[in-house]
Amino acid sequence: MNESNIFRTRSSGVAAELPLFIPVYRPDYSFRLFSRETRDYGLNAVMVNAFLLFRERETKAAFGQGYSLREHIGGFDGALCTDSGAFQQLSGRKVDIDPVEIVRFQNFIKTDIAAPLDLITPPETDYDETLRRMIVSQYRIEEALEISDYSDLAGIQQGGGFYSLRQKHIRQLAGAGVRYYGIGSMVPFFNKNHDISFACAVIRDARSVIGRGAPMHVYGAGDPLDIAFMFLAGANIFDSSSYAHYAQRGYYMTPYGAVNNDGAREKLGFECGCPVCAVFGQTGVIADTSADALLQWHNLYTILDTMRVMRALTDGGRVEEYVSDVYDKHVANADLFPGSMLARSWEQYLRGGAPEDKRPDDIRRPSAKKRLNVGVPGDAPQPGDAPQPGDAPQPALTDIETETIVYLADECAGTYKIDRGQIVALLAEELALPKNMNLRARLKGAKTVGDARRLGEYKAFRKNVRANLYRSLRKYKPAVSMAGAPPARVV
């Protein structure tokens, strides 16, 4: 092992050589795959969905009685990683769990790499909503960093298809002291058609911020073709259940792209030396349709082999040469990969510069400030609301602070049926307070009728609103480093 390419987990001290692929474990098809044989071949980490474990009452109870996560996946002795359930949001599934509770659970079961419950941002999300999700994700990450006493906490970048927001968020993560970085909500941009320009540009920028040696995990990346280009751009950790999903659709992975028949494999000239193909032959593996499909084994071995090749080439400084060979082979056999955008997107990436924000339209909703000023019950001025002599000057809200108020107010009002105007007033006041004061301290010293009234509203607010939203809000610093107008027009 080259020590400069080793990532060691904080508490368990498990060492994993980079680049690293983390297959997603699922009991219905993964148990036999994660064997001593695959471990010896280079399987150094496994991803488990902590959200599903948390929701399984019997399993959760067993953890409380000493059952370990390692036992749960058959005694695997490599690095253990868990997902908070955030990825389920991409499929539209509701993830109804407290962000603090799921992070504490991951630490309790002693996962090596834990994930926050960040907010996934699909490509079609507009700028306003993307910005709000990014801000709330940052709140949750900062809070999770404070309570992660065993696990390394992944600071996962959001920003959807807006390169400018991606740039701002990775810098916020670096400023928060993140040790393990993730690139989130990226799968829809490159999945299936190898459109890698945006993903690689985001990775390149992130690497320039976090430095050379830090781990950078592209969540959901699992095609060996895409992985090679992302590794060259700067990412060094990848995870997916692609090995099984591809097999279920009859696709045989190669470093140059996945094919679904032996003729295509022969045309590529790919000769696989993995343990499965060595025993059953490549034709036999492609043709296998059994429940324990050999194709799954081959696909996992192919991804692991890609990691092994890139580790060896990194030491010799020949990664670019390998990626160039993969590119040439894929493009020369373009007829086998209809719809592939690899050639065009890679050329676009190589031209450098900031990519255009990926967004399907330039529609924007009414500005937050306009929505904030809409008259609603509870907005009327109250005695004591006006500035009093001796009050510290209160800075004007920035656009992003205003967006945050509207986001939290709408969510709380819609979920808990609390008067939106009261929520807006409370949140707006907190965000405008001087840095050395918070809303609770100010209300405790209430001397006027108006302040006393707000104190009662504050208690009701605390009782009814999800705890994580307010905990995050109390930590909010008005001088955020994300201020700036959105792009006038993006495509």
VOGU-3710 file (C-alpha; in Angstrom, 3 decimals, decimal comma):
1> mnesnifrtr> 0,000/0,000/0,000  1,112/3,539/-0,808  0,530/5,381/2,488  -0,233/8,629/0,657  -3,284/6,926/-0,872  -4,651/5,492/2,389  -7,751/6,696/4,191  -8,028/5,604/7,820  -11,315/5,779/9,657  -11,323/7,892/12,796
11> ssgvaaelpl> -12,387/5,436/15,498  -11,919/1,907/14,195  -8,670/2,703/12,383  -9,679/0,595/9,375  -7,445/1,415/6,416  -8,806/1,676/2,875  -6,635/2,285/-0,152  -7,812/4,937/-2,615  -9,452/4,960/-5,070  -12,144/2,978/-3,313
21> fipvyrpdys> -15,424/1,463/-4,479  -18,123/0,872/-1,857  -20,831/-1,537/-3,047  -24,260/-1,074/-1,522  -25,294/-4,027/0,610  -28,797/-5,402/0,321  -29,721/-8,658/2,063  -31,795/-9,915/-0,861  -28,827/-10,253/-3,199  -25,607/-9,149/-1,551
31> frlfsretrd> -24,864/-11,606/1,257  -22,937/-14,164/-0,772  -21,225/-11,521/-2,879  -19,425/-9,963/0,076  -17,327/-13,018/0,807  -13,698/-13,609/1,760  -13,002/-14,094/-1,933  -14,211/-10,615/-2,887  -12,509/-9,163/0,195  -9,202/-10,590/-1,000
41> yglnavmvna> -9,881/-9,193/-4,466  -10,089/-5,641/-3,130  -13,506/-5,209/-1,517  -12,462/-2,863/1,284  -15,738/-1,170/2,245  -19,507/-1,765/2,237  -22,456/0,666/2,256  -25,547/-0,166/4,340  -28,790/1,812/4,487  -29,100/2,935/8,112
51> fllfreretk> -32,562/4,355/7,470  -33,917/0,890/6,644  -32,192/-0,605/9,698  -33,677/2,118/11,865  -37,170/1,363/10,566  -36,853/-2,401/11,162  -37,983/-2,773/14,762  -36,476/-6,199/15,406  -33,105/-5,258/13,953  -33,044/-1,958/15,813
61> aafgqgyslr> -33,876/-3,754/19,065  -31,096/-6,268/18,422  -28,570/-3,433/18,071  -29,638/-2,270/21,521  -28,793/-5,720/22,882  -25,272/-5,873/21,475  -25,864/-7,029/17,903  -23,274/-5,344/15,678  -23,396/-3,899/12,196  -20,540/-6,196/11,217
71> ehiggfdgal> -22,565/-9,215/12,293  -25,499/-7,906/10,277  -23,498/-8,117/7,049  -21,826/-11,439/7,747  -18,720/-10,424/9,685  -17,249/-8,122/7,044  -14,007/-6,641/8,409  -13,491/-3,672/6,074  -14,782/-0,116/6,396  -18,488/0,212/7,186
81> ctdsgafqql> -20,427/3,086/5,634  -24,067/3,962/6,106  -26,608/6,062/4,244  -29,084/8,157/6,207  -31,955/7,497/3,804  -31,462/10,761/1,931  -30,896/8,920/-1,361  -34,458/7,559/-1,162  -35,638/11,096/-1,883  -34,549/10,750/-5,521
91> sgrkvdidpv> -37,235/8,120/-6,059  -39,853/10,333/-4,430  -39,982/8,275/-1,260  -40,785/10,203/1,912  -38,032/9,969/4,519  -39,827/10,817/7,757  -37,088/10,734/10,368  -35,373/13,272/12,587  -31,966/14,260/11,109  -30,314/14,257/14,527
101> eivrfqnfik> -31,767/10,895/15,503  -30,528/9,123/12,360  -26,990/10,482/12,828  -26,966/9,361/16,457  -28,197/5,935/15,382  -25,356/5,594/12,877  -22,841/6,438/15,606  -24,541/4,017/17,992  -24,183/1,069/15,602  -20,558/2,140/15,028
111> tdiaapldli> -20,477/2,781/11,343  -17,128/4,148/10,190  -18,571/6,687/7,743  -21,948/8,217/8,621  -24,133/10,385/6,400  -26,287/13,375/7,346  -29,909/13,587/6,278  -29,196/16,167/3,593  -31,800/17,288/1,070  -31,406/15,718/-2,368
121> tppetdydet> -31,820/18,110/-5,309  -33,014/16,604/-8,635  -31,886/18,318/-11,873  -35,282/19,885/-12,554  -35,266/21,807/-9,253  -35,297/25,583/-9,763  -32,768/27,981/-8,278  -34,833/29,132/-5,299  -35,609/25,619/-4,109  -32,048/24,419/-4,783
131> lrrmivsqyr> -30,705/27,257/-2,664  -33,046/26,486/0,210  -32,174/22,794/0,169  -28,489/23,633/0,166  -28,855/25,921/3,188  -30,857/23,392/5,211  -28,387/20,642/4,260  -25,549/22,766/5,575  -27,433/23,296/8,856  -27,868/19,571/9,262
141> ieealeisdy> -24,240/18,794/8,405  -22,890/21,263/10,958  -25,189/19,853/13,599  -24,239/16,270/12,711  -20,526/17,100/12,936  -21,035/18,142/16,554  -22,778/14,938/17,621  -20,714/12,395/15,635  -18,512/11,050/18,424  -17,561/7,758/16,738
151> sdlagiqqgg> -18,138/7,983/12,996  -16,516/10,175/10,395  -19,350/12,399/9,149  -19,620/12,932/5,394  -20,058/16,570/4,458  -22,135/16,173/1,311  -22,204/18,952/-1,268  -25,541/19,987/-2,709  -26,413/22,643/-5,276  -28,267/20,640/-7,910
161> gfyslrqkhi> -27,489/21,719/-11,440  -26,198/25,144/-10,436  -22,417/25,199/-10,676  -22,214/28,503/-8,793  -24,098/27,010/-5,823  -21,939/23,897/-5,952  -18,864/26,121/-5,703  -20,269/28,022/-2,731  -21,351/24,931/-0,848  -18,041/23,067/-1,070
171> rqlagagvry> -16,345/26,137/0,380  -18,850/26,226/3,237  -18,156/22,559/3,956  -14,425/23,174/4,035  -14,978/26,071/6,424  -17,047/23,860/8,731  -14,128/21,482/9,291  -15,377/18,529/7,243  -12,854/15,673/6,980  -14,706/13,389/4,566
181> ygigsmvpff> -16,332/15,084/1,559  -19,220/13,870/-0,567  -20,672/14,988/-3,892  -24,444/14,553/-3,677  -27,409/14,625/-6,086  -25,133/13,983/-9,061  -26,411/10,637/-10,360  -29,137/12,004/-12,683  -26,581/14,159/-14,502  -24,385/11,318/-15,747
191> nknhdisfac> -26,380/8,127/-15,274  -27,081/5,998/-18,365  -25,743/8,343/-21,064  -22,251/9,142/-19,672  -22,792/12,914/-19,752  -19,864/13,590/-17,432  -18,904/17,218/-18,160  -20,875/18,811/-15,317  -19,965/16,119/-12,783  -16,256/16,293/-13,619
201> avirdarsvi> -16,228/20,107/-13,496  -17,840/20,036/-10,041  -15,324/17,410/-8,892  -12,384/19,392/-10,272  -13,503/22,547/-8,466  -14,107/20,667/-5,213  -10,653/19,108/-5,351  -9,082/22,539/-5,799  -10,770/23,614/-2,554  -10,287/20,631/-0,253
211> grgapmhvyg> -6,715/19,777/-1,216  -5,014/16,783/-2,686  -5,271/14,147/0,015  -8,841/14,507/1,318  -11,353/11,740/0,543  -14,011/12,796/-1,979  -16,977/10,452/-2,403  -19,278/10,678/-5,436  -22,484/9,147/-4,121  -24,182/6,819/-6,603
221> agdpldiafm> -21,315/6,483/-9,118  -20,924/2,836/-10,089  -20,148/2,427/-13,792  -16,427/1,663/-14,286  -16,439/3,832/-17,411  -17,686/6,940/-15,558  -15,514/6,207/-12,533  -12,293/6,408/-14,555  -13,039/9,939/-15,752  -14,243/11,101/-12,337
231> flaganifds> -11,095/9,754/-10,735  -8,964/11,695/-13,194  -11,006/14,825/-12,359  -10,274/14,396/-8,643  -12,774/12,041/-6,959  -11,426/8,971/-5,182  -14,386/7,182/-3,540  -17,494/5,825/-5,273  -20,515/3,771/-4,213  -23,432/2,094/-5,941
241> ssyahyaqrg> -25,506/-1,056/-6,279  -24,898/-0,836/-10,037  -23,245/-4,253/-10,091  -26,651/-5,801/-9,305  -28,898/-3,374/-11,206  -26,896/-3,840/-14,404  -27,014/-7,616/-13,995  -30,764/-7,596/-13,448  -31,107/-5,894/-16,845  -28,656/-8,311/-18,479
251> yymtpygavn> -25,703/-5,919/-18,767  -22,123/-7,160/-18,591  -19,741/-4,465/-17,359  -16,465/-3,693/-19,093  -14,068/-0,778/-18,524  -15,272/0,673/-21,845  -19,024/0,499/-21,256  -21,622/-2,151/-20,428  -22,896/-4,531/-23,128  -25,770/-6,997/-23,149
261> ndgareklgf> -24,601/-9,702/-25,531  -21,468/-11,704/-26,181  -21,106/-10,375/-29,719  -20,744/-6,829/-28,421  -18,224/-8,004/-25,858  -16,172/-9,692/-28,571  -16,292/-6,579/-30,755  -14,843/-4,574/-27,867  -12,056/-7,106/-27,587  -12,468/-7,290/-23,833
271> ecgcpvcavf> -11,053/-10,407/-22,230  -12,017/-10,657/-18,566  -9,781/-12,435/-16,100  -12,040/-12,163/-13,050  -12,542/-15,329/-10,947  -16,080/-15,849/-12,274  -15,251/-15,539/-15,971  -12,128/-17,646/-15,493  -14,278/-20,555/-14,286  -17,517/-20,208/-16,265
281> gqtgviadts> -16,287/-18,369/-19,350  -17,432/-14,950/-20,489  -20,178/-16,365/-22,713  -21,526/-18,425/-19,825  -21,539/-15,460/-17,457  -23,423/-13,221/-19,892  -25,979/-15,961/-20,517  -26,573/-16,715/-16,823  -30,075/-15,751/-15,680  -30,206/-17,620/-12,352
291> adallqwhnl> -31,322/-15,997/-9,132  -27,697/-15,907/-7,920  -26,608/-14,414/-11,218  -22,940/-14,866/-12,045  -23,279/-11,557/-13,830  -23,521/-9,749/-10,495  -20,239/-11,287/-9,401  -18,547/-10,374/-12,664  -19,791/-6,795/-12,503  -18,574/-6,329/-8,944
301> ytildtmrvm> -15,190/-7,821/-9,839  -14,927/-5,523/-12,871  -15,489/-2,411/-10,745  -13,007/-3,628/-8,127  -10,508/-4,389/-10,873  -10,903/-0,834/-12,182  -9,934/0,401/-8,702  -6,892/-1,871/-8,654  -5,756/-0,703/-12,075  -6,099/2,966/-11,193
311> raltdggrve> -4,224/2,533/-7,904  -1,326/0,950/-9,757  -1,373/3,614/-12,473  -1,491/6,409/-9,902  1,850/5,298/-8,489  3,305/5,344/-12,004  1,638/8,584/-13,059  -0,178/6,886/-15,942  -3,843/7,476/-15,129  -4,290/9,885/-18,060
321> eyvsdvydkh> -2,945/7,255/-20,411  -5,457/4,703/-19,116  -8,389/7,133/-19,381  -7,329/8,043/-22,927  -7,337/4,353/-23,880  -10,808/3,875/-22,344  -12,085/6,936/-24,195  -10,671/5,770/-27,557  -12,136/2,276/-27,201  -15,573/3,587/-26,227
331> vanadlfpgs> -15,714/6,145/-29,047  -14,392/3,683/-31,643  -17,296/1,372/-30,779  -19,958/4,065/-30,551  -22,480/1,795/-32,299  -22,478/-0,425/-29,180  -23,405/2,518/-26,949  -26,288/4,380/-28,595  -27,092/7,631/-26,867  -23,689/7,907/-25,193
341> mlarsweqyl> -22,623/11,513/-24,642  -19,133/10,650/-23,450  -17,222/12,082/-26,418  -19,009/15,425/-26,489  -19,129/15,871/-22,718  -15,480/14,960/-22,163  -14,355/17,381/-24,849  -16,487/20,044/-23,191  -14,868/19,319/-19,848  -11,354/19,487/-21,309
351> rggapedkrp> -12,041/22,963/-22,668  -12,139/24,087/-19,023  -13,902/27,049/-17,533  -17,100/27,105/-15,534  -19,843/25,004/-17,117  -23,273/26,373/-17,820  -25,717/25,701/-15,035  -27,719/22,605/-15,901  -31,339/23,647/-15,682  -34,235/22,806/-17,999
361> ddirrpsakk> -35,693/26,314/-18,086  -35,234/29,835/-16,786  -38,518/30,051/-14,912  -38,216/31,638/-11,483  -40,881/31,864/-8,843  -41,774/35,221/-7,276  -38,898/36,497/-5,176  -38,788/35,537/-1,521  -39,053/39,136/-0,402  -42,310/39,577/-2,293
371> rlnvgvpgda> -43,699/36,407/-0,737  -42,454/37,497/2,660  -44,372/40,792/2,474  -47,724/39,202/1,703  -50,171/40,158/4,457  -51,134/37,211/6,639  -52,739/36,969/10,085  -50,249/37,774/12,813  -48,218/40,230/10,734  -49,672/43,351/12,367
381> pqpgdapqpg> -47,165/45,387/14,428  -47,409/44,860/18,161  -46,518/47,196/21,066  -42,800/47,034/21,660  -41,965/45,924/18,116  -40,328/49,253/17,276  -36,604/49,654/18,074  -36,061/50,860/21,631  -33,362/53,272/22,859  -30,155/51,366/23,445
391> dapqpaltdi> -31,065/48,503/21,086  -28,130/47,285/19,005  -28,431/48,171/15,303  -30,032/45,338/13,358  -28,545/44,506/9,953  -30,829/44,133/6,976  -31,595/40,603/5,884  -29,667/39,333/2,895  -31,509/37,619/0,068  -30,359/34,227/1,298
401> etetivylad> -31,444/34,921/4,866  -34,842/35,934/3,542  -35,041/32,762/1,456  -34,282/30,753/4,578  -37,062/32,419/6,535  -39,612/31,681/3,830  -38,470/28,084/3,457  -38,705/27,291/7,171  -41,915/29,252/7,646  -43,671/27,508/4,763
411> ecagtykidr> -42,549/24,077/5,910  -43,524/24,625/9,536  -46,836/26,278/8,720  -47,808/23,599/6,210  -46,850/20,673/8,411  -48,043/21,888/11,783  -50,834/24,309/10,822  -49,171/27,120/12,780  -49,834/30,688/11,741  -47,273/31,452/9,056
421> gqivallaee> -47,124/35,127/9,970  -46,029/34,365/13,515  -43,334/32,013/12,268  -42,054/34,580/9,784  -41,878/37,232/12,504  -39,947/34,966/14,869  -37,507/33,705/12,262  -36,958/37,143/10,743  -36,186/38,583/14,153  -33,688/35,868/14,967
431> lalpknmnlr> -31,819/36,204/11,707  -31,537/39,962/12,170  -30,156/39,829/15,716  -26,551/40,830/16,397  -24,142/37,899/16,359  -23,787/37,837/20,146  -27,506/37,462/20,790  -30,151/34,868/20,041  -33,912/34,969/20,113  -34,276/32,982/23,288
441> arlkgaktvg> -31,955/35,223/25,301  -33,754/38,337/24,083  -37,216/36,998/24,891  -36,157/35,899/28,356  -35,505/39,536/29,122  -38,905/40,655/27,800  -40,178/43,844/29,444  -42,955/44,983/27,116  -46,360/43,581/26,316  -45,262/42,938/22,758
451> darrlgeyka> -42,173/41,027/23,835  -44,213/38,985/26,298  -46,666/38,100/23,538  -43,847/36,919/21,314  -42,477/34,842/24,176  -45,745/32,912/24,280  -45,624/32,424/20,526  -42,043/31,299/20,833  -42,954/28,558/23,313  -45,727/27,330/21,031
461> frknvranly> -43,297/27,392/18,145  -40,752/25,327/20,088  -43,417/22,818/21,041  -44,805/22,234/17,595  -41,939/22,660/15,142  -39,544/19,845/14,403  -36,639/20,109/16,805  -33,981/19,867/14,133  -35,211/22,957/12,293  -34,918/25,181/15,314
471> rslrkykpav> -31,647/23,633/16,509  -30,203/24,410/13,129  -31,689/27,877/13,125  -30,162/28,792/16,486  -26,716/28,097/15,009  -27,325/30,208/11,950  -24,806/33,027/11,431  -26,137/36,020/9,484  -22,778/36,608/7,816  -23,043/33,583/5,565
481> smagapparv> -20,521/33,356/2,761  -23,126/32,489/0,168  -24,561/35,923/-0,538  -24,984/36,888/-4,157  -27,649/37,180/-6,773  -28,699/34,104/-8,754  -27,718/33,927/-12,407  -29,873/36,120/-14,612  -30,418/33,308/-17,046  -29,296/29,722/-17,039
491> v> -29,875/26,876/-19,446
//
